[in-house]
Amino acid sequence: MKGKAASEKKLRVLLVENHPDTLECLTFYLEDLGHTVLTATCLAEAMKVLPDSQCDVLISDIGLPDGTGWDLLEKTTLPHPIFAVAMSGFGSKSDHSRSLSAGYRHHLLKPLTPAQLDQVLAEAIETRRPSSPAT
């Protein structure tokens, strides 16, 4: 039982970030929490990976070298809903609104704090699809 309870708190995360240091730090942090992390560094790569990733959570930078994180959700057909979190250096009301309109549940301002990330991950665990495989 203990193992199953622990595995139910683990997520499969697609992290989309073009800044190498940020990608490395966030990947390390998420993996250290026990989550499985897939990564992409641009819109094109993320659009290839996301549909078949079976991820519970998408954490995407909004400003990507070949498009936006908004484009990612707007242009990708997913087999199931995903818990999506936008992160950006831009935090105006219109940025937040656009993220919500695109399908993101949260729009976090960079730099993210561990507490912010922990809070959204806890919410993602609580709202995880029942059929989602524990990793």
Secondary structure, DSSP 8 states (H G I E B T S, - for coil): -HHHHHHTT--EEEEE---HHHHHHHHHHHHHTT-EEEEESSHHHHHHHGGGS--SEEEEESEETTEEHHHHHHH---SS--EEEEEES---HHHHHHHHHHT-SEEEESS--HHHHHHHHHHHHHT--TT----
